[in-house]
Amino acid sequence: MANQNENQQQKKQKEDFSLKVTTPNINAGRVISGDRLPTAFDLVEKMQFLFARVVKAKRLCACEPANPYVKVNLGSFTGTTRCLEKTTTPEWNHVFAFSRDRIQVPVLEIVVWNKKCGDPDELLGSVAFTISDVPMRVPPDSPLAPQWYKLEDQKGVKIEVELMLSVWMGTQADEAFPEAWHSDAAETSGENIAHTRSKVYISPRLWYLRVNVIQAQDLLLKVKSGNSSDIFIQGVVGNLALRSRFRKSNANPMWNEDLLFVVEEPFDDCLLVTIEQGSYMKHERVGSCVVPLKNVQQRTDATPPASVWYNLHMQKENKGEEKLKFSSKLNMRISLDGGYHVLDEATHYTSDLRPSSRSLCKPSIGVLELGILNAVGLSPMKKDNRTDAFCVAKYGPKWVRTRTVVDSLSPKWNEQYTWEVYDPCTVITIAVFDNGNLSVAKSGGGKKPEEAVDKRIGKVRIRLSTLESDKIYTHSYPLINLQTQGAKKMGEIQLAVRFSCPSMLNVLQTYAQPLLPRMHYTSPLSRFQLDSLRNQAAVITTLRFRRAEPPLSKEVVEYMVDMGANVWSMRRGKAQFYRIAGLLSVVVFAAKQFHEIHSWKSSMTTVVSYLMFLLIIFLPKMILPSAFSFLLMVGIWRYRTRPRYPSHMDMSLSQADTATVEELEEEFDPFPSKVSGENLKKRYDRLRAVAGRVVEVMADLATQGERVQSLLSWRDPRATVLFVIFCFVAVIVTYFVPFRILMFIWLTYVLRPPRFRSFDIPAVPQNFLRRMPAKSDAML
């Protein structure tokens, strides 16, 4: 086992997880000005494609309707349209795109077939084009007009059947490119083609729905014993139900409690509020009311909405019979809070900070352009040693998905996308996945459900504030995938990024503005509420994208928004600890330096430091100018060694290179855990050990604070008398002796040479404070 871990560590050290500068063949150098968004594909390498648009056909069969379909053949690549049943005037309007790098034959052949049930398909005619004669089209030229072509039979004789089509050479900037069938996905057909296309998704505009339940009046409750008589409020929106705290059985109970939901525009759902009697597991409905969300008041500030009394729909004692009774009412404040930003990502690397209400949104300050060029060295993700890779990028409400390059470990996408930027202190996330739908379709749907998911390959985050304006960053980022066996480099992805801003003043102004909308500070939400609302937002986004074509799977959405970031992990705990230790290293360094000065390790350093301290004491007006001058010089000095590249996933910072298999298995274990037996006991014992150290540190901090409080609490009367006498003497001394003289005396005493010290023992104040009583004596 030890040898295995050593081999894994050596393998990780050999892998290159660094960021690499690349020089792709891109036509860059353009600068954005004004409010117009860019349209040119200047951050990606141009890829030549042969496009063929098959529109429609006529005069197929004079006697009876046919079942026509079209095959577009180019060497070993064949694209097929859908088959239209029983028609003489079929219309397909289908576009095919063949990569010019893969063209190995001089002729493009387009063949029309008639599908026969039980018999071989009938050839209706064909037409051929010489590749060298195909015209070139470059946007913004208008699309090439399709034309009617007479087909030929097997003997090369012209026949009456005609086919409307157009053939041209173009690039990925062509407007027909996103909807086209690609030769990169030549093995797919039928419905699977939709899963290989590039698409842009817009996530729903989300709002917080606040239901403030105040009180109920004249409830008709059933007489029950024990806890079964308690009542609570239950609110339901869609598939989500939230419950309030229990209240004792009472005809006029009070709650004054908030239930917070996440809802999406255009607010087609209804809010169902019920009063339940019993326990959470077994309860009966006492009354209910339904509130359409379209009728709910929308607010953009912290002004509380007016409370409204709602009539409760009461239930009769006979099951299945209901009637309206207006004697029982429920008082609530219901509002759609548009002054918040609905967080669907972790706040540390969110991509959007705008409020939900459009009236509060400010204009954009710049443009972000992303060129997704290619990936190299991808690991095989399927059992047949193949990878069907596609890329997803998210910034704000706009998600983009590149086309899927089938069966390639070095896919080339060369697709460019643009986002409007409203705040520079945001993060764009780019991830690579393996398309799991193609493997299921290829096996005829016989695959197991767990093999149908889109498997993650790796992820990259880029913070916009670390990018210089109008500069193009072209780098190859490592794709690191954390698995139960350890962190593994799955390949590299090459990206080109540019952040352009017409007005630098608008960008600089954002640094003085609050990070989140105003309502996050005037009516703050608790950490528990934010976590719950974030999970709700992720579920709504997942359900919306599932209905898209092609759909974005749940695995993709959860990986992009990092849903498991708030779950306990030993690896994350270590990483956060070392981050804090890194921050405190400055304090530790300063303490070590002072200790060396205090111990006269270098006489010259101690004397110079002593003179500097005296200068500060007797010239206090130089303290702030000296401090800011020091910071100024440090900033100027570090400018030449400033980071010139975007940040990327750091193995050492994440503690991924030192994580053990047991720790990673614990991290990937779902919540609640599915592990039982001895493994669960080991994890629990390890967590108890870590929590014990945390409790010990908390106890030490609490003890030190309580000792300070005990100085004047008279818990130890002798110590308090001594401290009061000390304060009396200090009042007289500090009144007559200037503060600078006191500091001079204290500093001279602290930095006295070692020959004037008998031995090093704790100082008197420290000894006195350690003898103070604390509440730890009363702890069980």
C-alpha positions in Angstrom: 0.0 0.0 0.0 2.8 2.4 0.9 4.6 1.6 -2.4 1.4 2.2 -4.3 1.0 5.7 -2.7 4.7 6.5 -3.4 4.2 5.5 -7.1 1.1 7.7 -7.3 3.0 10.7 -5.8 5.9 10.2 -8.3 3.4 10.0 -11.2 1.7 13.3 -10.1 5.1 15.0 -9.8 5.9 14.0 -13.4 2.6 15.4 -14.7 2.8 19.0 -15.8 0.0 21.0 -14.2 1.3 24.4 -15.2 -0.2 27.1 -17.4 1.4 27.3 -20.9 1.6 30.3 -23.2 0.4 29.5 -26.7 0.6 31.3 -30.1 -2.4 30.2 -32.1 -2.9 31.4 -35.6 -5.6 34.0 -34.9 -6.4 37.3 -36.6 -6.3 39.4 -33.4 -5.6 43.0 -32.7 -9.1 44.6 -32.9 -10.2 46.9 -30.1 -13.8 47.3 -29.0 -15.2 50.8 -28.9 -18.7 52.1 -28.3 -21.7 49.9 -27.4 -21.6 47.6 -30.4 -20.7 44.0 -29.7 -18.1 42.4 -31.9 -19.1 39.9 -34.6 -15.8 38.8 -36.1 -14.2 35.5 -35.2 -10.8 36.9 -34.4 -9.9 34.9 -31.3 -10.1 31.5 -33.0 -8.3 29.8 -35.8 -10.3 29.8 -39.0 -11.6 26.4 -40.0 -12.7 25.8 -43.6 -15.9 23.8 -44.1 -17.7 22.6 -47.2 -21.4 23.4 -46.6 -24.3 21.7 -48.5 -27.9 22.9 -47.9 -30.5 20.5 -49.1 -33.8 22.4 -49.3 -36.5 20.4 -51.2 -37.3 18.3 -54.2 -40.0 18.0 -56.8 -41.3 15.6 -59.5 -40.2 12.6 -57.5 -42.8 10.0 -58.6 -45.6 10.5 -61.1 -47.7 7.5 -60.0 -47.5 7.3 -56.2 -46.0 9.2 -53.2 -42.5 8.3 -52.1 -40.7 8.1 -48.8 -37.7 10.2 -49.8 -34.5 11.0 -48.0 -31.1 12.4 -49.1 -27.6 11.2 -48.5 -24.7 13.6 -48.9 -21.5 11.6 -49.6 -18.0 12.9 -49.3 -15.5 10.1 -49.3 -16.0 8.1 -46.1 -18.3 10.7 -44.6 -22.0 10.4 -45.2 -24.7 12.7 -43.9 -28.4 11.7 -44.1 -31.6 13.8 -43.8 -34.7 12.6 -42.1 -37.1 10.4 -44.2 -40.4 12.0 -45.2 -43.2 9.6 -45.7 -45.6 9.5 -48.6 -44.9 12.8 -50.3 -44.1 14.1 -53.8 -42.8 17.5 -52.7 -40.5 16.9 -49.7 -38.8 19.8 -47.8 -35.8 19.1 -45.6 -33.9 22.4 -45.3 -31.0 20.5 -43.8 -27.4 21.8 -43.8 -24.3 19.6 -43.8 -20.8 20.8 -42.9 -17.6 18.8 -43.9 -14.3 19.8 -42.4 -11.9 20.7 -45.3 -9.0 19.2 -43.4 -10.7 15.8 -43.7 -11.6 16.0 -47.4 -9.8 13.3 -49.4 -11.9 13.1 -52.5 -12.4 15.7 -55.3 -16.2 15.2 -55.7 -19.3 15.8 -53.4 -22.2 13.5 -54.3 -25.8 14.2 -53.2 -28.2 11.2 -53.7 -32.0 11.1 -53.3 -33.4 7.7 -52.2 -36.8 6.3 -51.8 -37.2 4.1 -48.7 -38.9 0.8 -49.3 -40.4 -1.3 -46.6 -38.9 -4.8 -46.7 -37.1 -4.1 -50.0 -33.8 -2.4 -50.9 -34.2 1.4 -51.1 -34.8 2.8 -54.6 -32.3 5.3 -56.1 -34.3 8.3 -57.4 -31.3 10.4 -58.7 -28.1 12.1 -57.8 -26.0 15.2 -58.5 -22.3 15.7 -58.1 -20.1 18.8 -57.5 -16.4 19.2 -58.0 -14.8 20.5 -54.8 -12.4 22.9 -56.6 -15.4 24.6 -58.4 -17.4 25.3 -55.2 -17.6 29.1 -54.5 -16.2 30.7 -51.3 -18.5 32.7 -49.0 -17.2 35.0 -46.3 -19.6 36.8 -43.9 -21.1 39.4 -43.9 -21.9 38.3 -47.4 -25.6 37.3 -47.9 -26.3 33.6 -47.8 -25.8 31.7 -51.1 -29.2 31.4 -52.9 -30.2 27.7 -53.4 -30.9 26.6 -57.0 -32.8 23.8 -58.7 -30.6 21.0 -60.1 -31.8 18.2 -62.3 -30.7 14.8 -61.0 -29.1 12.0 -63.0 -29.9 8.3 -62.9 -27.4 5.5 -62.5 -26.4 5.8 -66.2 -25.7 9.5 -65.9 -28.8 10.5 -67.9 -30.7 13.6 -66.8 -34.2 12.9 -65.4 -37.2 14.9 -64.4 -36.5 14.8 -60.6 -35.1 18.2 -59.4 -33.4 19.0 -56.1 -33.1 22.5 -54.6 -29.8 23.0 -52.9 -26.7 25.2 -52.4 -23.0 24.3 -51.9 -20.3 26.7 -50.8 -17.1 26.9 -48.9 -17.2 28.9 -45.5 -15.9 29.0 -42.0 -17.3 28.5 -38.5 -18.4 32.2 -38.7 -21.1 31.2 -41.2 -24.6 31.5 -39.7 -25.5 28.0 -41.0 -22.7 26.5 -38.9 -24.5 26.0 -35.5 -27.4 24.1 -37.0 -25.5 22.1 -39.4 -24.7 18.4 -39.3 -20.9 18.1 -38.9 -18.5 15.5 -40.2 -16.9 15.6 -36.7 -20.1 13.8 -35.6 -20.3 11.5 -38.6 -21.1 8.4 -36.5 -24.3 10.0 -35.1 -27.6 10.1 -36.9 -31.3 10.8 -36.3 -32.2 12.3 -32.9 -28.6 12.1 -31.8 -27.5 14.9 -34.1 -29.2 17.4 -31.8 -26.9 16.3 -28.9 -23.8 17.2 -30.9 -24.8 20.8 -31.9 -23.5 24.0 -30.4 -26.1 26.1 -28.6 -26.5 29.2 -26.4 -28.7 28.9 -23.3 -30.2 31.7 -21.2 -30.9 30.8 -17.6 -34.3 31.9 -16.2 -34.5 35.3 -14.4 -35.0 34.3 -10.7 -36.6 36.2 -7.9 -36.9 35.6 -4.1 -40.4 35.0 -2.9 -40.8 36.0 0.7 -43.8 34.7 2.6 -44.0 36.3 6.1 -46.6 34.3 8.1 -47.8 36.5 10.9 -50.7 34.9 12.6 -53.9 32.9 12.1 -57.4 33.7 13.4 -60.3 31.5 14.5 -58.9 28.2 13.4 -61.1 25.1 13.7 -58.7 22.6 15.3 -59.3 19.0 16.2 -58.8 17.9 19.8 -55.7 15.7 20.0 -53.3 14.7 22.8 -49.5 15.3 23.0 -47.4 16.6 20.1 -50.1 15.5 17.6 -52.0 18.6 18.5 -49.2 21.0 17.4 -49.7 23.1 14.3 -47.3 24.5 11.6 -47.4 26.3 8.3 -46.5 24.7 5.1 -45.8 26.6 1.9 -45.6 24.9 -1.5 -44.4 26.4 -4.8 -44.0 23.8 -7.6 -42.3 20.7 -6.2 -40.8 22.5 -3.2 -42.4 22.6 0.2 -41.1 24.6 3.2 -42.4 24.4 6.8 -42.4 26.7 9.7 -41.8 26.0 13.4 -44.3 24.2 15.5 -46.8 26.1 17.6 -49.0 24.8 20.4 -52.6 24.1 19.5 -54.3 27.5 19.6 -57.2 29.0 17.7 -55.2 32.2 17.2 -51.5 31.2 16.8 -48.7 33.6 16.1 -45.6 32.8 13.9 -44.0 35.9 12.5 -41.7 33.7 10.4 -40.4 34.0 6.9 -40.5 31.2 4.3 -38.2 32.0 1.3 -38.6 30.5 -2.1 -36.8 30.9 -5.5 -39.3 31.5 -8.4 -38.7 32.2 -12.0 -40.3 34.6 -14.4 -43.0 34.8 -15.8 -44.5 33.7 -12.5 -46.9 31.1 -13.8 -46.9 29.1 -10.6 -49.1 29.5 -7.5 -48.3 29.6 -3.9 -50.2 27.1 -1.7 -50.1 27.9 2.0 -51.6 25.3 4.3 -52.0 25.0 8.1 -51.2 21.5 9.2 -51.9 19.8 12.5 -49.7 16.9 13.8 -46.1 16.1 13.2 -43.9 16.5 10.2 -44.3 12.8 9.4 -48.0 12.5 10.0 -50.2 15.6 9.8 -53.7 16.7 8.7 -54.6 19.8 6.8 -56.6 22.4 8.8 -57.0 25.0 6.1 -55.4 26.3 3.0 -55.2 29.3 0.6 -53.8 29.7 -2.9 -52.1 32.9 -4.1 -51.2 33.3 -7.8 -47.6 34.6 -8.1 -48.7 37.1 -10.8 -50.8 38.9 -8.2 -47.9 39.2 -5.6 -46.4 42.6 -5.0 -42.9 43.2 -6.4 -40.6 45.3 -4.3 -37.1 46.6 -4.9 -36.2 47.9 -1.5 -36.6 46.9 2.2 -39.9 48.6 2.6 -42.2 45.9 4.1 -45.3 45.1 2.0 -48.8 45.5 3.5 -50.1 42.6 5.5 -53.2 40.9 4.0 -55.8 38.6 5.7 -56.4 35.6 3.5 -59.5 33.5 3.8 -58.7 29.8 4.6 -60.3 27.0 2.6 -61.4 24.7 5.5 -61.8 21.0 5.3 -64.8 19.1 6.6 -64.6 16.2 8.9 -65.9 13.9 6.2 -63.1 12.9 3.9 -63.3 14.0 0.3 -65.7 16.9 1.1 -64.6 20.5 1.2 -66.4 23.8 1.6 -65.4 27.4 2.0 -65.5 29.0 5.4 -64.5 32.6 5.8 -64.4 32.5 9.6 -60.8 31.3 9.7 -58.1 33.6 8.3 -54.4 33.8 7.9 -52.4 37.1 8.0 -49.4 37.2 5.7 -47.0 39.5 4.0 -46.1 38.1 0.5 -43.6 39.9 -1.8 -41.4 39.2 -4.7 -38.0 40.7 -3.7 -36.3 42.0 -6.8 -33.7 44.0 -4.9 -31.6 40.8 -4.3 -29.4 38.9 -6.6 -30.3 35.3 -6.6 -27.1 33.5 -6.0 -26.8 30.2 -8.0 -23.0 30.0 -7.6 -20.6 30.3 -4.7 -20.2 33.9 -3.8 -16.4 33.6 -4.0 -16.5 33.1 -7.8 -19.9 34.2 -9.0 -20.3 35.4 -12.6 -23.2 37.8 -12.0 -24.1 40.3 -9.3 -27.1 42.2 -10.8 -30.4 42.4 -8.9 -33.4 40.5 -10.2 -35.4 43.6 -11.0 -34.6 45.0 -14.4 -35.3 48.5 -13.2 -32.2 48.3 -10.8 -29.8 46.9 -13.4 -27.0 49.3 -14.6 -25.6 49.5 -18.1 -22.7 47.2 -19.1 -19.1 48.4 -18.7 -17.4 46.2 -21.2 -17.3 43.1 -23.3 -15.8 39.7 -22.6 -14.8 37.6 -25.6 -13.8 33.9 -25.3 -12.3 31.8 -28.0 -12.5 28.0 -27.4 -9.8 26.7 -29.7 -9.0 23.1 -29.0 -8.0 20.4 -26.5 -5.1 18.1 -26.6 -4.2 14.9 -24.8 -7.7 14.1 -23.5 -8.0 10.8 -21.6 -10.4 8.2 -23.0 -13.7 8.4 -21.1 -15.5 5.4 -22.5 -14.9 1.7 -22.4 -14.0 1.6 -26.1 -11.2 4.1 -25.5 -12.9 7.0 -27.1 -14.0 10.5 -26.0 -16.8 12.6 -27.4 -15.8 16.0 -26.0 -17.8 19.2 -25.8 -17.2 22.4 -23.9 -19.5 24.5 -21.7 -18.9 28.1 -20.7 -20.9 30.1 -18.2 -20.9 33.8 -17.4 -23.9 35.4 -15.9 -27.2 34.1 -17.3 -25.7 33.1 -20.6 -24.4 29.5 -21.0 -22.8 28.3 -24.2 -22.2 24.8 -25.4 -19.8 23.9 -28.2 -20.5 21.2 -30.7 -19.4 17.7 -29.8 -16.4 16.4 -31.6 -17.0 12.6 -31.8 -14.2 10.1 -31.1 -11.3 12.5 -30.8 -8.7 12.9 -28.0 -7.6 16.2 -29.6 -10.8 17.9 -30.6 -10.8 21.3 -32.4 -13.8 23.5 -31.7 -12.6 27.0 -32.7 -15.8 28.7 -31.6 -16.0 32.2 -30.2 -18.6 33.7 -27.8 -19.3 37.1 -26.4 -20.8 38.4 -23.1 -21.6 41.8 -21.8 -19.8 42.6 -18.5 -21.5 44.5 -15.7 -18.8 44.0 -13.0 -15.1 43.2 -13.5 -14.9 41.3 -10.2 -16.6 38.3 -11.6 -15.5 34.9 -12.9 -16.1 33.0 -16.1 -16.2 29.2 -15.8 -15.2 26.8 -18.7 -15.5 23.1 -18.4 -15.0 20.1 -20.7 -17.4 17.1 -20.7 -17.7 13.7 -22.4 -21.1 13.4 -24.2 -22.8 10.4 -22.5 -25.9 10.5 -24.7 -24.0 9.3 -27.8 -22.7 6.1 -26.0 -26.3 5.3 -25.0 -27.6 5.9 -28.5 -24.9 3.9 -30.1 -25.8 0.9 -28.0 -29.4 1.2 -28.9 -30.5 2.4 -25.4 -29.2 -0.8 -23.7 -26.6 1.0 -21.6 -27.0 1.3 -17.9 -28.3 4.6 -16.6 -25.1 5.5 -14.9 -23.3 5.4 -18.2 -25.6 7.9 -19.8 -24.4 10.9 -17.9 -22.1 13.5 -19.2 -18.8 12.8 -17.5 -16.7 15.7 -16.3 -13.2 16.1 -17.7 -11.9 19.3 -16.2 -12.7 22.9 -15.4 -11.1 26.3 -15.7 -12.0 29.6 -13.9 -10.8 33.0 -15.0 -11.4 36.2 -13.0 -12.0 39.2 -15.2 -10.4 41.7 -12.8 -7.0 39.9 -13.3 -7.1 40.6 -17.1 -5.7 43.8 -18.6 -8.1 45.7 -20.8 -8.0 45.0 -24.6 -5.2 42.4 -24.2 -5.6 38.9 -25.6 -4.6 36.0 -23.4 -3.8 32.8 -25.2 -2.9 30.0 -22.9 -3.3 26.2 -22.6 -4.9 25.3 -19.3 -4.5 22.0 -17.6 -7.8 20.0 -17.2 -7.6 18.5 -13.7 -10.3 16.0 -12.6 -10.5 15.0 -9.0 -11.5 11.4 -8.6 -11.6 8.9 -5.7 -8.2 7.6 -6.9 -6.7 11.1 -6.8 -6.3 14.1 -8.9 -5.5 13.4 -12.6 -4.6 15.5 -15.5 -7.2 14.7 -18.2 -5.6 16.9 -20.9 -5.2 20.6 -21.8 -7.6 23.1 -23.3 -6.5 26.1 -25.3 -8.4 29.3 -24.8 -8.2 32.9 -26.0 -9.7 35.6 -23.7 -10.1 39.3 -24.1 -11.8 41.8 -21.8 -12.5 45.1 -23.5 -13.9 48.2 -21.9 -14.7 51.5 -23.8 -14.4 53.6 -20.6 -11.8 52.8 -17.9 -13.5 55.3 -15.6 -16.7 53.2 -15.5 -14.7 50.2 -14.6 -12.8 51.9 -11.8 -16.1 53.3 -10.4 -17.3 49.7 -9.7 -14.5 49.2 -7.2 -16.1 51.7 -4.9 -19.6 50.2 -5.2 -21.1 47.4 -3.0 -20.4 44.0 -4.4 -24.0 42.8 -4.0 -27.2 44.8 -4.5 -28.4 47.1 -1.7 -31.0 44.7 -0.2 -28.3 42.2 0.7 -27.1 44.7 3.3 -30.3 46.4 4.4 -32.1 43.1 4.8 -29.4 40.5 5.0 -30.1 36.8 4.6 -28.5 34.2 6.9 -25.9 31.7 5.7 -28.4 28.8 6.1 -31.0 30.7 4.0 -28.4 31.5 1.2 -27.4 27.8 1.0 -31.0 26.7 0.8 -31.9 29.3 -1.8 -28.8 28.5 -3.9 -29.9 24.8 -4.0 -33.4 25.9 -5.1 -31.9 28.1 -7.9 -29.8 25.3 -9.1 -32.8 22.9 -9.3 -34.8 25.5 -11.3 -32.0 26.1 -13.7 -31.5 22.3 -14.2 -35.2 21.8 -14.9 -35.2 24.6 -17.5 -32.1 23.4 -19.3 -33.4 19.8 -19.3 -36.2 21.0 -21.6 -33.8 22.6 -24.1 -32.6 21.0 -27.3 -30.0 19.7 -26.8 -30.5 19.5 -23.1 -27.9 20.3 -20.5 -27.8 17.5 -18.0 -28.0 17.8 -14.2 -24.4 16.7 -13.9 -23.2 19.6 -16.2 -25.2 22.2 -14.2 -24.1 21.0 -10.8 -20.4 20.9 -11.9 -20.5 24.4 -13.4 -22.1 26.0 -10.3 -20.0 23.8 -8.0 -22.9 22.5 -5.9 -20.8 20.4 -3.6 -18.6 23.2 -2.4 -20.3 23.6 1.0 -20.1 19.9 2.0 -17.5 18.8 4.5 -14.3 17.5 3.0 -11.0 16.7 4.8 -9.1 17.9 1.7 -10.9 21.2 1.6 -10.5 21.6 5.4 -6.7 21.3 5.0 -6.7 23.7 2.0 -8.6 26.4 4.0 -6.3 25.9 7.0 -3.2 26.4 5.0 -4.7 29.4 3.3 -5.3 31.0 6.7 -1.8 29.9 7.8 -0.4 31.7 4.7 -2.2 34.9 5.7 -0.9 34.7 9.2 2.6 34.0 8.0 3.1 37.8 7.8 2.3 38.1 11.5 4.5 35.2 12.4 7.3 36.7 10.4 6.9 40.0 12.2 6.9 38.3 15.5 10.1 36.4 14.7 11.8 39.6 13.6 10.8 41.3 16.8 12.0 38.3 18.8 15.4 38.5 17.0 15.5 42.3 17.8 14.5 41.6 21.4 17.2 38.9 21.8 20.0 41.0 20.2 20.7 38.4 17.6 22.3 41.2 15.6 23.4 44.2 17.6 23.3 46.5 14.6 19.8 45.5 13.7 18.6 46.0 17.3 20.2 49.5 17.6 18.8 50.7 14.3 15.3 49.3 15.1 15.5 51.0 18.5 16.4 54.4 16.9 13.5 54.0 14.4 11.1 53.2 17.2 12.3 56.3 19.1 11.8 58.4 15.9 8.2 57.2 15.6 7.5 57.9 19.4 8.8 61.4 19.4 7.5 62.2 15.8 4.1 60.6 15.8 3.0 62.6 12.8 5.4 60.6 10.7 3.7 57.3 11.5 1.0 57.4 8.8 3.2 58.9 6.1 5.8 56.3 6.8 3.4 53.5 6.6 1.8 54.6 3.3 5.3 55.3 1.9 6.3 51.8 2.7 3.1 50.4 1.0 3.8 52.6 -2.0 7.3 51.4 -2.4 6.2 47.8 -2.0 3.5 48.3 -4.7 6.0 49.9 -7.1 8.6 47.3 -6.5 6.2 44.4 -7.1 5.0 45.8 -10.4 7.8 44.3 -12.4 7.1 40.9 -10.9 3.3 41.1 -11.3 1.4 38.1 -12.5 1.2 38.3 -16.3 -1.1 35.2 -16.8 -4.6 34.3 -15.6 -4.9 32.1 -12.6 -5.6 28.4 -13.0 -6.4 25.4 -10.8 -3.6 24.9 -8.3 -2.9 21.4 -7.2 -0.9 22.4 -4.1 -3.3 25.1 -3.0 -6.2 22.7 -3.3 -4.2 20.0 -1.4 -5.2 17.6 -4.2 -1.7 16.3 -4.6 -1.5 15.1 -1.0 -5.1 13.9 -0.5 -5.4 10.2 0.4 -7.9 7.7 -1.2 -9.9 7.6 2.1 -10.3 11.4 2.1 -11.4 11.5 -1.5 -13.9 8.7 -1.1 -15.3 10.7 1.8 -15.5 13.8 -0.4 -17.4 12.1 -3.2 -19.7 10.3 -0.9 -23.2 11.9 -1.4 -25.1 13.7 1.3 -26.6 11.9 3.2 -23.9 9.3 3.2 -24.4 5.9 1.6 -21.5 4.3 3.4 -22.1 2.0 6.4 -20.1 -0.3 8.7 -16.4 0.1 9.4 -15.7 2.7 6.7 -18.4 5.0 8.2 -16.9 4.5 11.7 -13.4 5.5 10.5 -14.7 8.7 8.9 -16.7 9.5 12.0 -13.7 9.0 14.2 -11.5 11.1 12.0 -14.1 13.9 11.9 -14.4 13.7 15.7 -10.6 14.1 16.0 -10.6 17.1 13.8 -13.6 18.6 15.6 -11.9 18.0 18.9 -8.9 20.1 17.9 -11.3 22.8 16.7 -13.2 22.7 20.0 -9.9 22.9 21.9 -8.9 26.1 20.0 -12.3 27.6 20.6 -12.1 26.8 24.3 -8.7 28.5 24.5 -10.0 31.6 22.8 -13.1 31.7 25.1 -10.9 31.2 28.2 -8.6 34.1 27.3 -11.6 36.4 26.7 -13.2 35.4 30.0 -10.0 36.0 31.9 -10.0 39.6 30.6 -13.6 40.0 31.7 -12.7 38.6 35.2 -10.3 41.5 35.9 -13.3 43.7 37.0 -15.9 41.0 37.8 -14.7 40.4 41.4 -14.8 36.7 40.8 -11.3 36.7 42.3 -11.5 39.6 44.8 -7.8 39.7 45.5 -6.9 39.9 41.8 -9.6 42.6 41.2 -8.2 44.6 44.2 -4.7 44.5 42.6 -6.0 45.5 39.2 -8.0 48.4 40.7 -4.9 49.6 42.5 -2.9 49.3 39.3 -5.6 51.4 37.4 -5.4 54.1 40.2 -1.6 54.3 39.9 -1.9 54.3 36.1 -4.3 57.2 36.2 -1.9 59.4 38.1 1.2 58.3 36.1 -0.4 58.7 32.7 -1.9 62.1 33.7 1.5 63.7 34.7 3.9 61.7 32.4 3.6 62.2 28.6 2.6 59.3 26.5 5.8 59.4 24.5 7.9 59.2 27.6 6.0 56.1 28.8 6.6 54.5 25.4 10.3 55.4 25.5 10.6 53.8 29.0 8.7 50.7 27.9 10.6 50.3 24.7 14.0 50.8 26.4 13.0 48.2 29.0 11.9 45.6 26.4 15.0 46.0 24.2 17.5 46.1 27.0 20.6 44.1 26.2 20.6 40.4 27.4 23.4 41.2 30.0 20.8 43.2 31.9 18.4 40.3 32.0 18.7 37.6 34.6 16.6 34.9 32.6 13.7 34.8 30.3 10.4 34.3 32.0 6.9 35.4 31.1 6.1 39.0 31.8 4.2 40.1 34.9 1.0 41.1 33.0 1.0 37.7 31.3 1.5 35.9 34.6 -1.3 37.9 36.2 -3.8 37.3 33.3 -3.2 33.5 33.3 -4.2 33.4 37.0 -7.6 34.9 36.3 -10.7 32.6 36.7 -12.7 31.6 33.6 -16.0 29.9 33.1 -14.3 26.7 32.1 -14.4 25.7 35.8 -18.2 25.4 35.4 -18.1 23.3 32.3 -19.3 19.7 32.5 
